Amino acid sequence: MTMRAPPDAGRDEPNAVKRQSYLWILGAITLGMAALALLTPDAAPMVHALIGHYAWVLTVYVALLFVLLWRVPSALRYVELAVYWTMFPIFLVNLAMGLQVAADAAEQERLLYSFTVRSPIVIVWSFLTFGARRGLAVASAFVVATVAVFTTVTGTGATTTQEVRISFAIFVGSTIVFVGALYTFARLLERQITARASAEAAAEYALKDVLTGLPNRVALEARFDHSRASLRRTGGMLAVCFVDLDDFKRINDTYGHEVGDDVLRRFSERIHGTVRATDTVARMGGDEFVVLAAVADEAQAGVLAERLATANAAPYELRPPLAHAPATVPAPPNAYPEVVLGASLGVALYPRDGDDIQALLRSADAAMYGVKRRSKSGASVPAVPAVPAVEVRTAAHDPAPRSTSMPAPPPGD
């Protein structure tokens, strides 16, 4: 039978695997404790003497942990700690009670052998639950507590022979060596995991634009190579759309870079929400973006350009930095000035306009600047004292230019 987790269970793989393991362990313990609780004193006198009075209590407790972890995946850490801190004293109590009820040295030897076999579970679990350094402290505490229990119980016991004490001393020595080896291994493993995570983070950082989270130029080149290899087998075209915000510099000059960065983030969200999941939106730097999309022909590339132009038609609220607008105070409607920004687009097609991404970017960039020059021909920016103007254009339509005045910044900027 396969245990299936609820849909929202442990989305990251390590925790999902750990949760699945705990579910199996708790299920097995629940069944095992229930079976022990059903044993009669005559069938297993030693077991009944140790846990006979608490078997059903432990069974219900473990079953509740199982249900909690099954229904609430986010409770994994709490269940993990509860299991460990339950198992820790149970092992020690069993050792103490077993030594007390043992009839002779031979029975103590059997009990000590059983404890020696089971105690590594607690030690390994210490490192799995708490990590290397805290695991070392907890495992050491378990060894110290075991020595204290054995010394206290057998200090006055007439049945404890020298052979039993020697066996216990060997057990303590080998356990200390085992704890030290586990600590060394855990530290090396943690360092490897940290180094790998750092390398993965650095690699991801090298392929992403910090401001928008979009792929950067390096990632765009890699995705183009992958898409080109696919198209060489299946046929088709790749559209490289170069998108540039018009007169964006005036946003930064008038309202500051924080407001400009916010506009860039929202512009990238608009573009990303316009294209398909298989398309790539990358930021080249500044206010320049590139969309890489597989298209069937030139007409479909034109439709893509139309969609990108339409996505930028809505005005942008020029939101001030958080210092001017605390998140705890909701802004009233129309509290921020709005401005409509144009976007110039240039499109190049693979393989018509080039065979590599650099050639296609040059072609798309030249087409985009051609749109800018044609739009600016004969255009004028209204002269508004102390309030710069922003020219609005849409490259896909290439209409006659129109202008709108940029609202003045709030006092104090």
C-alpha positions, -999 to +999 in steps of 0.1 A: +000+000+000+013+034-009+007+064+014-003+094-006+001+128+009-025+155+006-020+179-023-006+206-001+019+183+016+056+191+018+063+209-015+101+208-011+114+174-017+136+168+014+108+176+038+084+155+018+107+125+020+112+131+057+075+134+063+068+102+044+094+084+064+079+095+097+045+084+086+057+049+079+077+048+112+048+061+133+025+037+116+048+008+123+053+018+159+015+022+164+009-014+152+038-027+172+027-011+204-008-023+199+005-059+194+026-056+226-004-043+245-023-074+235+004-098+248-004-115+281+020-115+310+025-153+305+035-149+268+061-122+273+068-116+310+098-093+304+080-071+279+050-069+301+071-060+331+087-031+312+058-015+293+027-035+302+011-007+321+018+020+295+014+001+262-020+014+254-011+050+265+019+049+242-001+034+214-027+062+215+001+088+218+019+076+187-013+072+168-022+108+175+012+120+162+006+099+131-028+116+125-014+150+132+014+146+107-010+131+081-035+159+083-011+188+090+021+185+069+034+218+083+036+201+118+065+179+107+091+197+129+069+195+160+062+158+154+099+151+148+108+167+182+079+150+200+090+116+187+126+122+197+120+135+232+095+106+237+120+080+226+149+094+246+134+088+281+116+056+270+150+040+262+165+051+296+134+040+316+134+006+299+171+002+308+165+011+344+134-011+348+151-040+330+181-039+352+159-038+383+137-068+373+166-089+359+168-121+380+205-127+374+237-115+356+228-135+324+195-117+321+213-084+326+237-093+298+208-100+275+192-067+284+224-048+279+230-065+245+194-055+235+200-019+246+234-018+228+217-028+196+189-002+199+208+028+213+225+037+180+190+045+167+188+073+193+222+086+185+217+086+147+183+102+153+200+129+173+220+141+144+191+138+119+169+159+141+192+185+154+221+187+130+258+183+136+266+206+166+233+203+185+231+166+176+265+161+192+253+178+224+221+157+226+238+124+217+264+131+244+236+139+269+221+105+260+254+087+267+258+106+300+223+098+311+228+061+302+259+059+324+240+077+352+211+052+350+233+021+349+255+034+378+225+043+399+206+011+394+235-014+396+254+005+423+239-017+450+227-046+430+240-080+440+232-095+407+255-072+387+288-090+380+321-077+369+315-091+334+284-070+331+302-039+342+330-046+317+305-051+289+288-018+298+322+000+298+329-014+263+295-003+252+301+033+265+336+035+248+323+022+215+293+046+217+316+076+223+337+066+192+304+062+172+292+096+183+325+112+173+324+095+139+289+106+132+297+142+142+326+143+118+304+128+090+276+152+097+299+182+097+314+172+063+279+166+049+267+200+061+296+217+045+290+199+012+253+208+013+262+245+021+287+246-006+263+231-031+235+255-021+259+284-024+270+273-059+234+268-070+224+302-056+254+318-074+245+301-106+208+312-104+219+347-095+242+348-126+212+340-148+186+363-133+180+401-133+182+412-097+155+439-100+128+421-119+137+384-113+135+379-151+162+360-170+192+381-180+212+383-212+232+351-204+200+331-197+184+345-229+213+333-250+211+298-234+174+296-240+178+308-276+203+280-283+179+254-268+150+267-288+170+269-320+181+233-316+144+223-313+133+243-343+160+228-365+143+194-359+107+205-361+107+237-383+092+271-376+105+305-366+117+323-335+107+359-329+131+382-310+111+412-298+132+441-285+111+463-262+122+497-249+102+521-227+101+556-242+114+585-222+118+564-191+148+584-181+125+613-172+108+591-146+141+586-128+151+622-131+118+635-118+108+610-092+139+591-083+153+557-091+131+539-065+099+550-083+116+541-116+125+507-104+089+501-093+077+510-128+102+486-144+090+458-121+054+464-131+063+467-168+081+434-166+050+418-149+028+432-177+050+417-204+053+384-186+015+382-182+010+387-219+032+360-234+028+322-232+044+300-205+068+286-231+081+321-241+110+339-225+110+374-212+144+388-204+157+421-192+188+433-210+194+463-187+180+497-180+145+499-197+153+474-224+135+440-225+135+411-250+108+386-256+118+353-273+089+333-287+084+305-312+060+316-340+047+300-371+052+329-395+056+367-397+019+372-391+020+355-357+051+376-348+030+407-356+002+395-333+028+390-306+040+426-311+004+439-309-002+421-276+030+435-261+020+470-272-015+466-258-001+454-225+016+487-219-014+509-228-026+512-192-012+541-171+013+536-144+008+549-109+040+567-098+041+553-064+065+570-040+091+550-020+079+533+012+093+561+033+066+583+019+038+558+019+039+534+049+024+500+041+003+502+073-016+532+059-037+523+029-036+549+001-069+565-009-081+560-045-062+581-071-036+591-044-007+587-067-001+606-100-004+585-132+015+586-164+012+567-197+045+554-210+050+544-246+070+514-257+090+510-289+092+475-304+115+460-329+111+424-341+137+401-358+129+366-370+151+335-369+163+322-394+153+351-417+173+379-400+201+359-385+213+325-372+226+335-338+211+356-309+236+384-313+227+390-350+190+388-341+194+413-312+212+437-335+184+434-361+156+438-335+175+467-319+179+485-352+142+480-360+132+494-326+154+525-330+139+530-365+105+531-349+118+557-324+131+579-352+100+577-372+078+584-342+099+614-332+098+629-367+079+661-364+070+655-328+073+680-301+072+678-263+049+703-247+068+729-227+054+727-191+074+748-166+092+726-140+072+695-151+089+674-178+067+658-204+066+622-215+060+613-251+037+583-257+042+559-286+033+524-295+057+508-319+033+481-331+009+507-345+035+533-352+009+561-349+015+598-349+031+607-316+010+621-288+022+636-255+011+638-219+026+659-192+042+640-163+026+651-130+048+669-106+065+649-078+051+650-043+065+677-020+098+668-003+111+646-031 
